[in-house]
Amino acid sequence: MSRAPVAAFALAALVAAGAAAEQDSKPAAKAASPSGWILPPDAEDTKNPYPADGLLLATGKAVFKDKCQRCHGPGGLGDGPDADPDIQEDMDLTNPKRAARNSDGVVFFKVSNGRRRPKMPAFKEELNERQIWAVVAYSQSLRKKP
């Protein structure tokens, strides 16, 4: 056996080992939730840095009306004109049962990054961080009390 195939095999093994070592040194990957969202590990614990005062809620309501209402509906019931009737229950922002899995940080991540299926647009290129936190505060205010 010539040295070229052996050297190529050894080089490939070293590259693979290096890639595996590099992968191990990266921060924890995002975890998929049962609903299909891929969330960063700290999403659940991230808190809204802005107080949910009248100004923030008014800003959030304006952003919601402009960006979210067409799917989530004017009251957040998931009944907007562009809503998917097959997943209306998931689009209903008023459901108090969903509160445990939709903390402020989780909602911030979902609004920022969106997903393909079921469709949720990403707004991180259209809205600044304060606007996203404002719509988080407003959407959280739509929840019915249990």
MARKOLVEX-434891 format. One record per residue (C-alpha): residue in one letter; residue number from 0; x, y, z. Coordinates in nm, 2 decimals. Example, Ala and Ser with C-alpha at 12.3 -4.5 7.8 and 13.67 -1.06 7.14 Angstrom:
{type = A&seq = 0&xx = 1.23&yy = -0.45&zz = 0.78}
{type = S&seq = 1&xx = 1.37&yy = -0.11&zz = 0.71}
//
This chain:
{type = M&seq = 0&xx = 0.00&yy = 0.00&zz = 0.00}
{type = S&seq = 1&xx = 0.14&yy = 0.34&zz = -0.09}
{type = R&seq = 2&xx = 0.18&yy = 0.61&zz = 0.16}
{type = A&seq = 3&xx = -0.05&yy = 0.86&zz = -0.01}
{type = P&seq = 4&xx = -0.38&yy = 0.67&zz = 0.07}
{type = V&seq = 5&xx = -0.26&yy = 0.61&zz = 0.43}
{type = A&seq = 6&xx = -0.16&yy = 0.98&zz = 0.47}
{type = A&seq = 7&xx = -0.50&yy = 1.09&zz = 0.33}
{type = F&seq = 8&xx = -0.68&yy = 0.86&zz = 0.56}
{type = A&seq = 9&xx = -0.48&yy = 0.99&zz = 0.86}
{type = L&seq = 10&xx = -0.54&yy = 1.35&zz = 0.76}
{type = A&seq = 11&xx = -0.91&yy = 1.28&zz = 0.73}
{type = A&seq = 12&xx = -0.92&yy = 1.12&zz = 1.07}
{type = L&seq = 13&xx = -0.74&yy = 1.42&zz = 1.22}
{type = V&seq = 14&xx = -0.98&yy = 1.67&zz = 1.06}
{type = A&seq = 15&xx = -1.28&yy = 1.47&zz = 1.19}
{type = A&seq = 16&xx = -1.13&yy = 1.45&zz = 1.54}
{type = G&seq = 17&xx = -1.06&yy = 1.83&zz = 1.53}
{type = A&seq = 18&xx = -1.42&yy = 1.90&zz = 1.42}
{type = A&seq = 19&xx = -1.56&yy = 1.68&zz = 1.70}
{type = A&seq = 20&xx = -1.34&yy = 1.86&zz = 1.95}
{type = E&seq = 21&xx = -1.44&yy = 2.20&zz = 1.82}
{type = Q&seq = 22&xx = -1.81&yy = 2.09&zz = 1.84}
{type = D&seq = 23&xx = -1.76&yy = 1.98&zz = 2.21}
{type = S&seq = 24&xx = -1.62&yy = 2.32&zz = 2.30}
{type = K&seq = 25&xx = -1.91&yy = 2.52&zz = 2.16}
{type = P&seq = 26&xx = -2.18&yy = 2.65&zz = 2.39}
{type = A&seq = 27&xx = -2.49&yy = 2.43&zz = 2.45}
{type = A&seq = 28&xx = -2.70&yy = 2.41&zz = 2.14}
{type = K&seq = 29&xx = -3.05&yy = 2.53&zz = 2.13}
{type = A&seq = 30&xx = -3.31&yy = 2.28&zz = 2.24}
{type = A&seq = 31&xx = -3.62&yy = 2.19&zz = 2.04}
{type = S&seq = 32&xx = -3.94&yy = 2.23&zz = 2.24}
{type = P&seq = 33&xx = -4.24&yy = 2.00&zz = 2.20}
{type = S&seq = 34&xx = -4.41&yy = 2.27&zz = 1.98}
{type = G&seq = 35&xx = -4.12&yy = 2.27&zz = 1.74}
{type = W&seq = 36&xx = -3.95&yy = 2.59&zz = 1.85}
{type = I&seq = 37&xx = -3.58&yy = 2.57&zz = 1.88}
{type = L&seq = 38&xx = -3.50&yy = 2.79&zz = 2.18}
{type = P&seq = 39&xx = -3.17&yy = 2.90&zz = 2.34}
{type = P&seq = 40&xx = -3.10&yy = 2.75&zz = 2.68}
{type = D&seq = 41&xx = -3.15&yy = 3.09&zz = 2.86}
{type = A&seq = 42&xx = -3.48&yy = 3.19&zz = 2.69}
{type = E&seq = 43&xx = -3.70&yy = 3.07&zz = 2.97}
{type = D&seq = 44&xx = -3.52&yy = 3.27&zz = 3.23}
{type = T&seq = 45&xx = -3.47&yy = 3.59&zz = 3.04}
{type = K&seq = 46&xx = -3.68&yy = 3.88&zz = 3.18}
{type = N&seq = 47&xx = -3.81&yy = 4.18&zz = 3.01}
{type = P&seq = 48&xx = -3.56&yy = 4.46&zz = 3.11}
{type = Y&seq = 49&xx = -3.83&yy = 4.73&zz = 3.07}
{type = P&seq = 50&xx = -4.11&yy = 4.80&zz = 3.32}
{type = A&seq = 51&xx = -4.45&yy = 4.72&zz = 3.18}
{type = D&seq = 52&xx = -4.58&yy = 5.07&zz = 3.22}
{type = G&seq = 53&xx = -4.83&yy = 5.26&zz = 3.01}
{type = L&seq = 54&xx = -4.58&yy = 5.38&zz = 2.76}
{type = L&seq = 55&xx = -4.43&yy = 5.04&zz = 2.70}
{type = L&seq = 56&xx = -4.78&yy = 4.88&zz = 2.66}
{type = A&seq = 57&xx = -4.89&yy = 5.15&zz = 2.42}
{type = T&seq = 58&xx = -4.58&yy = 5.10&zz = 2.21}
{type = G&seq = 59&xx = -4.64&yy = 4.72&zz = 2.23}
{type = K&seq = 60&xx = -5.00&yy = 4.76&zz = 2.12}
{type = A&seq = 61&xx = -4.90&yy = 4.97&zz = 1.82}
{type = V&seq = 62&xx = -4.64&yy = 4.72&zz = 1.72}
{type = F&seq = 63&xx = -4.89&yy = 4.43&zz = 1.77}
{type = K&seq = 64&xx = -5.15&yy = 4.61&zz = 1.55}
{type = D&seq = 65&xx = -4.89&yy = 4.66&zz = 1.28}
{type = K&seq = 66&xx = -4.70&yy = 4.33&zz = 1.28}
{type = C&seq = 67&xx = -4.90&yy = 4.07&zz = 1.47}
{type = Q&seq = 68&xx = -5.27&yy = 4.14&zz = 1.45}
{type = R&seq = 69&xx = -5.31&yy = 4.00&zz = 1.10}
{type = C&seq = 70&xx = -5.24&yy = 3.65&zz = 1.23}
{type = H&seq = 71&xx = -5.31&yy = 3.67&zz = 1.60}
{type = G&seq = 72&xx = -5.62&yy = 3.89&zz = 1.56}
{type = P&seq = 73&xx = -5.71&yy = 4.21&zz = 1.74}
{type = G&seq = 74&xx = -5.76&yy = 4.05&zz = 2.08}
{type = G&seq = 75&xx = -5.48&yy = 3.79&zz = 2.04}
{type = L&seq = 76&xx = -5.73&yy = 3.50&zz = 1.99}
{type = G&seq = 77&xx = -5.55&yy = 3.36&zz = 1.68}
{type = D&seq = 78&xx = -5.83&yy = 3.47&zz = 1.46}
{type = G&seq = 79&xx = -5.67&yy = 3.73&zz = 1.23}
{type = P&seq = 80&xx = -5.74&yy = 3.72&zz = 0.85}
{type = D&seq = 81&xx = -5.40&yy = 3.55&zz = 0.79}
{type = A&seq = 82&xx = -5.44&yy = 3.30&zz = 1.07}
{type = D&seq = 83&xx = -5.40&yy = 2.93&zz = 1.01}
{type = P&seq = 84&xx = -5.72&yy = 2.77&zz = 1.13}
{type = D&seq = 85&xx = -5.54&yy = 2.44&zz = 1.19}
{type = I&seq = 86&xx = -5.33&yy = 2.59&zz = 1.46}
{type = Q&seq = 87&xx = -5.56&yy = 2.86&zz = 1.60}
{type = E&seq = 88&xx = -5.53&yy = 2.72&zz = 1.95}
{type = D&seq = 89&xx = -5.15&yy = 2.77&zz = 1.94}
{type = M&seq = 90&xx = -5.19&yy = 3.12&zz = 1.80}
{type = D&seq = 91&xx = -5.43&yy = 3.22&zz = 2.08}
{type = L&seq = 92&xx = -5.22&yy = 3.45&zz = 2.31}
{type = T&seq = 93&xx = -5.49&yy = 3.48&zz = 2.57}
{type = N&seq = 94&xx = -5.48&yy = 3.11&zz = 2.68}
{type = P&seq = 95&xx = -5.36&yy = 3.11&zz = 3.04}
{type = K&seq = 96&xx = -5.26&yy = 2.74&zz = 3.01}
{type = R&seq = 97&xx = -4.98&yy = 2.84&zz = 2.77}
{type = A&seq = 98&xx = -4.83&yy = 3.09&zz = 3.01}
{type = A&seq = 99&xx = -4.59&yy = 2.84&zz = 3.17}
{type = R&seq = 100&xx = -4.41&yy = 2.77&zz = 2.84}
{type = N&seq = 101&xx = -4.42&yy = 3.12&zz = 2.71}
{type = S&seq = 102&xx = -4.22&yy = 3.34&zz = 2.95}
{type = D&seq = 103&xx = -4.11&yy = 3.68&zz = 2.85}
{type = G&seq = 104&xx = -3.78&yy = 3.55&zz = 2.72}
{type = V&seq = 105&xx = -3.94&yy = 3.27&zz = 2.52}
{type = V&seq = 106&xx = -4.19&yy = 3.52&zz = 2.36}
{type = F&seq = 107&xx = -3.90&yy = 3.76&zz = 2.28}
{type = F&seq = 108&xx = -3.71&yy = 3.48&zz = 2.11}
{type = K&seq = 109&xx = -4.01&yy = 3.37&zz = 1.91}
{type = V&seq = 110&xx = -4.09&yy = 3.73&zz = 1.79}
{type = S&seq = 111&xx = -3.73&yy = 3.79&zz = 1.71}
{type = N&seq = 112&xx = -3.65&yy = 3.47&zz = 1.52}
{type = G&seq = 113&xx = -3.98&yy = 3.32&zz = 1.40}
{type = R&seq = 114&xx = -4.00&yy = 2.98&zz = 1.25}
{type = R&seq = 115&xx = -4.10&yy = 2.81&zz = 0.92}
{type = R&seq = 116&xx = -4.37&yy = 2.57&zz = 1.03}
{type = P&seq = 117&xx = -4.61&yy = 2.66&zz = 1.15}
{type = K&seq = 118&xx = -4.52&yy = 2.99&zz = 1.00}
{type = M&seq = 119&xx = -4.42&yy = 3.27&zz = 1.24}
{type = P&seq = 120&xx = -4.23&yy = 3.56&zz = 1.08}
{type = A&seq = 121&xx = -3.90&yy = 3.68&zz = 1.23}
{type = F&seq = 122&xx = -3.91&yy = 4.05&zz = 1.32}
{type = K&seq = 123&xx = -3.55&yy = 4.10&zz = 1.44}
{type = E&seq = 124&xx = -3.46&yy = 4.28&zz = 1.12}
{type = E&seq = 125&xx = -3.78&yy = 4.51&zz = 1.13}
{type = L&seq = 126&xx = -3.80&yy = 4.59&zz = 1.50}
{type = N&seq = 127&xx = -3.55&yy = 4.71&zz = 1.75}
{type = E&seq = 128&xx = -3.50&yy = 4.53&zz = 2.09}
{type = R&seq = 129&xx = -3.72&yy = 4.78&zz = 2.28}
{type = Q&seq = 130&xx = -4.00&yy = 4.74&zz = 2.03}
{type = I&seq = 131&xx = -3.98&yy = 4.36&zz = 2.06}
{type = W&seq = 132&xx = -3.99&yy = 4.38&zz = 2.44}
{type = A&seq = 133&xx = -4.28&yy = 4.62&zz = 2.41}
{type = V&seq = 134&xx = -4.48&yy = 4.37&zz = 2.20}
{type = V&seq = 135&xx = -4.39&yy = 4.10&zz = 2.45}
{type = A&seq = 136&xx = -4.53&yy = 4.30&zz = 2.74}
{type = Y&seq = 137&xx = -4.84&yy = 4.38&zz = 2.54}
{type = S&seq = 138&xx = -4.90&yy = 4.03&zz = 2.42}
{type = Q&seq = 139&xx = -4.85&yy = 3.90&zz = 2.78}
{type = S&seq = 140&xx = -5.11&yy = 4.15&zz = 2.90}
{type = L&seq = 141&xx = -5.37&yy = 3.98&zz = 2.67}
{type = R&seq = 142&xx = -5.37&yy = 3.66&zz = 2.87}
{type = K&seq = 143&xx = -5.69&yy = 3.58&zz = 3.05}
{type = K&seq = 144&xx = -5.65&yy = 3.52&zz = 3.42}
{type = P&seq = 145&xx = -5.70&yy = 3.16&zz = 3.53}
//
